[in-house]
Amino acid sequence: MEAFFISLLNRSYQAAMVICIILAVRLLFRLLQVPRKYTCMLWAIPLFRLVFPFSIESILSLLPTKEPLLPPDIGYMAKPRIVTGSAYVDVLISQALPAATPEASVNPMQVWLLVLRLIWLAGVTACLVYSMVSYFCLKRKLRCSIHFGKNIFLADYIGTPFVLGILRPRIYLPSSLEAADREYVLAHERMHIKRGDHLYKMAAFLITVLHWFNPLAWAAFALLGRDIETACDEAVMKQYGEECRKEYARTLLGCAAGRKLKGVPLAFSEGSPKERIRHILRYKKPLLGLSALAAAAVILLAAGLISNPPSAVKENREDMQVQEGVYLLENSDFQKIVIDGETMSFSYSLISSRLPYGNYTIEGDVLTLISMEGYQYRFRIEGDSLIFIQEGSEKLVGSGIDEIPDVVDGSVFRLSGQTEPEEVTPPSGVDGGWEKTVEITQPSLTDSMPIGADGMILDYADGRTLIFHGYFGLFVCDTQSFSIIGAVDLKAIGCDATQGDNYCEVSVAKDGSKVYLSPLSGNNMYVYDVASQSLTEKPRDVSGIEMFDAFVSEIDFLEEYIGFRSVRRAVITKDDGSVTYGYLSSLEGTVGDICYEEIGYKGDNEYGYKTYPIFDALFLSSSKFAMMAVEASDTGIAFGIFNNSGDELVFSDDFRLQRWEDNKWVDVPYIIDNWAFNEPAYPVEAGGYREAENNWEWLYGKLPEGVYLFIKPVFAENEEGITERFSLGVSFSLPEDAN
């Protein structure tokens, strides 16, 4: 439905340009006194453009551009754009369109398209309902009409003659119409039927209803109705001779009662009676040569307005292609163009926040890159070189570094000997050969936060350790203890984009020890060490590192799933040689609902499932605070609390324990009856982190093996000065040898 609606808008825009040209030609035809039947033929051209989504290409085309106003994938563009043929207008309107937001589950442009579709459907429905009601009201007036002969009927409650019907059209005459006037009226209405005007106008009306939002479409429909009536007048005059002009004009004046008929009939007095009478009184039989010229003009206009401009200036370049490889800018080892199959990337700056990546098209000798954000860059193909064309391209931001020249109009990129992209170390003086430690910021989450358009992306799973990411952060989980053992706020380091020019590629070492975060828009990468939970930044270089790639994209025995699943599923080989498959799911499409699931064969047509909630234990009721387990035993726990808010947080010795039994959390029973917690206030400063310990042997005794949830209340003041209580929790597991 979205594709049809975008196509409809594009057709309406193209037809609007055609209607403007037809209006100018119609005025010229009137000045030259061209027979109106040729003007009626002209209106078929915009009707064709309004209906058919395709057209031929021709050098005779009078349209400024063949590009659609709205790209078919505008709903999925990170930076939506339109193509009007005017670069200034394109930029002006495109800037007002809503850009994609990674945090949202859908592109805002898709929401706007949905709203516009609903408005369009409401308009079409309203037009059709109004027309049908009008039609049935008219039919009701005709119930008592009298058959006068053949397809002619007399009726009392109509003010003007008209034709009604499609397959079997009838002529309805007012009962009060004088006998002397009937001859001209019947001749006029029969001419309508002979020429098929009733079908022509009905088709035009239905097409106009589809494009009810286009005022030019309604203007064309109104003028078509006038031209149809005037053309019929001319045909009757030609049939009876010019001597009948006065009588015919008198008859028309008598039928012009000023009442408009509803239901789209062809009425004798439709249009502007004053204009028609003036035209009748001035009517002269057209010259044969003028009619021939008008017919030729209609044919040429049809060829020019139905066709689109050719897609390329061929000039013996029908098979123009571009070689794959790396094109380097002259006198630079950094600026480069990489063409790989149907995709293309363009690196021109070390400090730009967006470096273009996307698909390219070739028209004639011009290659155009359309980045994933919707920006455009043009290059002229000359042998094994690509020459940058500033006109029609996005303005480039200079690097500001002497060793890296700017890319300006005419800059030449030559095909190098490289066969695949190579990362270039920044030149001396630009942090070359460096490595630095980066402070880790913890992600700030809420239970209701959407998973985003790309959902949760599985990066690693081996049956115990799970690593995944999304725009909301990178997480390392222990699937045996249901606990988060490491997390990184990707937005803080510019690695939160899951698509677009700022896309961040995430890969994990085969043993799960390190995570490599490589933003597409730079030459650097971040390395997260899982064991030490440290983050370093260094020049991008993953050569010689074997990455985890035990993924499958489809599993035939997975049943239908209503919610969301990660596209990649990890293949996990157990110690006994059996195989299970690990993946992420979210029934509601929210971060708080994310679960890790494993599935494997138990027997013929039987599967074994395991489901582990990821964030239930990490964030129980707060988006500002988090708790993680540092070390847990059967007698106590060392934990850490993160305060991601702007206010101080305090906690005491209060806590409680739950155990995972029968697929639910159950309170652990106390071993004593009379007890109380100490109530000291341990502060955690705004934006800070604090570790503490709790011993529970005195309250619960030594815990047996199993999975447990440690819950702790914390307190903070809100903006009104009221102290609020929040519950944080973290899960852990105790193996059999924990005692």
Sequence and secondary structure as in RCSB ss.txt:
>XXXX:A:sequence
MEAFFISLLNRSYQAAMVICIILAVRLLFRLLQVPRKYTCMLWAIPLFRLVFPFSIESILSLLPTKEPLLPPDIG
YMAKPRIVTGSAYVDVLISQALPAATPEASVNPMQVWLLVLRLIWLAGVTACLVYSMVSYFCLKRKLRCSIHFGK
NIFLADYIGTPFVLGILRPRIYLPSSLEAADREYVLAHERMHIKRGDHLYKMAAFLITVLHWFNPLAWAAFALLG
RDIETACDEAVMKQYGEECRKEYARTLLGCAAGRKLKGVPLAFSEGSPKERIRHILRYKKPLLGLSALAAAAVIL
LAAGLISNPPSAVKENREDMQVQEGVYLLENSDFQKIVIDGETMSFSYSLISSRLPYGNYTIEGDVLTLISMEGY
QYRFRIEGDSLIFIQEGSEKLVGSGIDEIPDVVDGSVFRLSGQTEPEEVTPPSGVDGGWEKTVEITQPSLTDSMP
IGADGMILDYADGRTLIFHGYFGLFVCDTQSFSIIGAVDLKAIGCDATQGDNYCEVSVAKDGSKVYLSPLSGNNM
YVYDVASQSLTEKPRDVSGIEMFDAFVSEIDFLEEYIGFRSVRRAVITKDDGSVTYGYLSSLEGTVGDICYEEIG
YKGDNEYGYKTYPIFDALFLSSSKFAMMAVEASDTGIAFGIFNNSGDELVFSDDFRLQRWEDNKWVDVPYIIDNW
AFNEPAYPVEAGGYREAENNWEWLYGKLPEGVYLFIKPVFAENEEGITERFSLGVSFSLPEDAN
>XXXX:A:secstr
 HHHHHHHHHHHHHHHHHHHHHHHHHHHHHHTT  HHHHHHHTHHHHHHHH S   B TT  SS  S SS TTGG
G SS     S HHHHHHHHHHS    TTSSS HHHHHHHHHHHHHHHHHHHHHHHHHHHHHHHHHHTTT EEEET
TEEEESS SS EEE SSS EEEEETT  HHHHHHHHHHHHHHHHHTHHHHHHHHHHHHHHTTT HHHHHHHHHHH
HHHHHHHHHHHHHHH GGGHHHHHHHHHHH  S   SSS EETT S HHHHHHHHHT     HHHHHHHHHHHHH
HHHHHHSB  SS  TT TT     EEEEETT SS EEEEETTEEEEE  SS S   EEEEEEETTEEEEEETTS 
EEEEEEETTEEEEE TTS       BTTB    TT EEEE S SS       TTSSTT  EEE        TT B
  TT  EEEEESSSEEEEEETTEEEEEETTTTEEEEEE GGGGT   SSSTT EEEEEBTTSSEEEEEETTSSEE
EEEETTTTEEEEEE   TT  B   EES  TT    SSEE S EEEEE TTS EEEEEEEESSSBGGGEEEEEEE
EEETTEEEEEEEESSTTT SS SSEEEEEEEE SSEEEEEEEE SSS EEE S  EEEEEETTEEEE   S SS 
      EEE TT EEEEEEE HHHH S  SEEEEEEEEEEEE TTS EEEEEEEEEEEE GGG 
